[in-house]
């Protein structure tokens, strides 16, 4: 899924960045680890924020689709009622004409 791909891509980016920093860093090991941890936390926070935004957008779109779908259902239901009422009126007038013809009144 798109979400899993984004998460996996972010994780791969964090790990690649951390490894690159470790291999190319001119600082001591402790300084490098501290910087790597800070950068890792920042990346994690950005990833979580991005995922939260994506989930929020997906929920909003799902809600909008649900509202639109319900409106279409309501419109179709109303159309069905209108057609039924029209047919009822039509057949009532036919029935009345038939009664008049049979009774001669």
PyMOL commands that set and color helices and strands:
alter all, ss='L'
color gray80, all
select helices_A, chain A and resi 2-24+29-103
alter helices_A, ss='H'
color red, helices_A
deselect
rebuild
show_as cartoon
